[in-house]
Amino acid sequence: MLVGDRMSHPVITIHADVSIQDALYRMKAENIRRLPVVDRRGALVGIISERELLHASPSNATSLSVWEVTYLLSRIKVEDIMVRNVITVPEDTPIEEAARIMTDARIGALPVMRNDKVVGIITETDLFKIFLELLGAREKGVRISLMAPNVPGKLVEIAKAIFDAGGDIIALGTFMGESTAERELTFKIDGVSAEALVAALKPHVDSILDVRTSPAG
């Protein structure tokens, strides 16, 4: 899966000379928390977030009148507080690479570029939605987590045991164990009871960590 498959597009942008009042209004109207900032030619020059806009606004404890506050806010432009050194990715970036970049840089979104134009944005919300899909969070079935040896062919062996028990694998997630010698595997499986699934898998794994039946979300 690539960023271009899951990015939000067409992307909503804003110009640098817009007031922060107008930027906040735009965010609330579009129900978004970040806006890439572009110049009149459409080239990316920055990015602004709701948090930065709110930090630039007077607090409720201010002694200024509403007219003074409105005047001051109208004088502050997006370009005054936007982040200028924007981290971006091209459309063909693997989704996990985008997640790594966002985690390492501690940012919540990445503008997506095609040549020098912004064509989308990938956000932490998009990544959460993908995570839900990967683990079948909205699918009904038996959710089972287990610890298995990290050896070649073990996943195939476990998948065959599920198949032989009459189960259909809806989703699968693999996670690091406490050492490189083992992996934690989480399956969402349909077509078999939790009891039958545990009985089928016990001979093939180190331990069953959790098992529960999940309704469709």
C-alpha positions in Angstrom: 0.0 0.0 0.0 1.3 3.4 -1.0 0.6 6.9 0.4 -1.1 7.8 -2.9 -3.7 5.1 -2.2 -4.8 6.5 1.1 -4.0 10.2 1.2 -6.8 12.8 1.5 -7.3 14.5 -1.8 -8.0 16.9 -3.4 -6.0 18.6 -0.7 -7.4 21.8 0.9 -4.7 24.5 1.0 -4.4 28.1 2.0 -2.3 31.1 1.1 0.3 32.6 3.4 -1.3 36.1 3.5 -4.6 34.9 4.9 -5.4 35.9 8.5 -5.3 33.3 11.2 -9.0 34.0 11.9 -9.8 33.0 8.3 -7.5 29.9 8.6 -9.3 28.8 11.7 -12.7 29.3 10.1 -11.6 27.2 7.1 -10.4 24.4 9.3 -13.6 24.3 11.3 -15.7 24.5 8.1 -13.8 21.6 6.5 -13.4 19.6 9.7 -9.6 19.4 9.4 -6.7 20.3 11.7 -3.9 21.1 9.2 -3.6 23.2 6.0 -0.7 23.1 3.6 0.3 26.7 2.7 0.9 27.5 -1.0 2.0 30.5 -2.9 0.0 32.0 -5.8 1.6 29.5 -8.2 0.6 26.6 -6.1 4.0 25.8 -4.7 4.3 24.6 -1.1 5.8 27.2 1.2 4.6 25.9 4.6 2.1 24.1 6.7 -0.2 25.4 9.6 -2.0 23.4 12.3 -4.9 24.1 14.4 -2.7 24.0 17.5 -0.4 26.7 16.1 -3.4 28.9 15.3 -4.9 28.5 18.7 -1.6 29.3 20.4 -1.3 32.5 18.4 -4.8 33.6 19.6 -5.4 35.6 22.8 -6.4 33.5 25.9 -9.8 34.0 27.5 -8.0 35.8 30.4 -7.0 38.7 28.2 -8.0 42.2 29.3 -8.5 43.3 25.7 -11.9 44.2 24.4 -13.5 42.0 21.7 -12.8 44.7 19.1 -9.2 44.9 20.1 -8.8 41.1 19.9 -10.5 41.0 16.5 -8.2 43.8 15.2 -5.1 42.0 16.5 -6.1 38.7 15.0 -6.7 40.3 11.7 -3.2 41.5 11.7 -1.6 38.1 12.2 -1.1 36.2 9.0 -0.6 32.5 8.4 2.9 33.3 7.1 3.8 34.7 10.6 3.4 31.4 12.4 3.4 28.6 9.8 6.1 25.9 9.7 8.4 26.6 6.8 10.6 23.6 6.6 7.9 21.1 5.7 8.6 17.4 5.5 6.9 15.9 2.5 6.6 12.6 0.7 5.9 11.6 -2.9 2.8 9.6 -3.8 4.7 6.3 -4.3 6.0 6.3 -0.7 5.1 3.0 1.1 2.6 3.7 3.9 4.8 2.2 6.6 7.6 4.6 5.5 5.3 7.6 5.9 4.3 6.3 9.4 8.0 5.9 10.3 8.8 9.5 9.1 5.9 10.9 11.1 6.8 9.0 14.2 10.5 9.9 14.1 9.8 13.6 13.3 6.9 13.7 15.8 4.5 15.3 13.3 0.9 14.5 12.6 0.7 14.9 8.8 2.8 14.8 5.6 1.9 16.8 2.5 2.1 14.5 -0.5 3.9 15.8 -3.6 3.8 15.2 -7.3 6.8 17.0 -8.7 6.5 20.4 -7.0 2.8 20.4 -6.5 0.8 19.3 -3.4 -1.7 16.6 -4.5 -2.8 15.3 -1.1 -2.0 14.9 2.6 -1.6 11.8 4.8 -2.4 12.3 8.5 -2.3 10.3 11.7 -6.0 9.7 11.3 -5.5 8.0 7.9 -2.9 5.8 9.5 -5.3 4.8 12.4 -7.9 3.9 9.8 -5.3 1.6 8.0 -4.4 0.1 11.4 -8.1 -0.8 12.0 -8.2 -2.5 8.6 -5.0 -4.4 9.1 -6.3 -6.0 12.3 -9.9 -6.4 11.1 -11.3 -4.2 13.9 -14.6 -3.7 12.1 -15.0 -7.3 11.1 -16.8 -10.0 13.1 -15.0 -13.1 14.1 -12.6 -14.6 16.6 -9.7 -12.4 17.6 -6.7 -14.5 18.8 -3.3 -13.4 19.8 -0.5 -15.9 20.2 3.3 -16.1 20.6 5.1 -18.2 18.1 8.7 -19.1 17.3 10.3 -16.8 14.8 11.4 -19.5 12.4 10.9 -20.0 8.6 7.6 -21.8 7.7 5.9 -21.2 11.1 3.3 -18.8 9.7 2.4 -21.2 7.0 2.1 -24.0 9.6 -0.3 -21.9 11.7 -2.3 -20.8 8.7 -2.8 -24.4 7.7 -3.9 -25.3 11.2 -6.5 -22.5 11.0 -7.6 -23.7 7.5 -7.9 -27.4 8.7 -10.1 -26.2 11.6 -12.5 -24.6 9.1 -11.4 -21.0 9.7 -11.0 -18.2 7.3 -8.3 -15.6 8.0 -9.8 -12.1 7.7 -6.8 -10.1 9.1 -3.3 -10.7 10.4 -0.9 -8.6 12.3 2.7 -9.5 13.3 4.5 -7.8 16.2 7.9 -8.0 17.8 8.2 -10.4 20.7 10.3 -9.9 23.8 13.3 -11.3 21.8 14.1 -11.9 18.1 13.4 -15.6 18.7 9.6 -15.1 18.8 6.8 -13.1 17.3 3.4 -12.1 18.5 0.7 -12.8 15.9 -2.8 -11.5 16.0 -5.5 -13.0 13.8 -9.1 -12.2 13.1 -10.8 -15.4 11.9 -14.3 -16.3 10.8 -16.0 -19.7 10.4 -14.7 -21.4 13.5 -15.5 -21.2 17.2 -13.0 -19.8 19.7 -12.7 -23.1 21.5 -12.0 -25.1 18.3 -9.5 -22.5 17.2 -7.5 -22.6 20.5 -7.5 -26.5 20.3 -6.2 -26.4 16.7 -3.4 -23.8 17.4 -2.1 -24.9 20.8 0.2 -27.6 19.3 1.8 -25.1 16.9 2.6 -22.1 19.1 4.4 -21.2 22.3 1.4 -19.7 24.0 -2.1 -18.3 23.5 -2.1 -14.8 24.8 -5.7 -13.7 24.3 -8.8 -15.0 22.5 -12.2 -13.3 22.2 -15.2 -13.1 19.9 -15.7 -9.7 18.3 -18.9 -8.5 16.7 -18.8 -6.3 13.5 -17.9 -2.8 14.4 
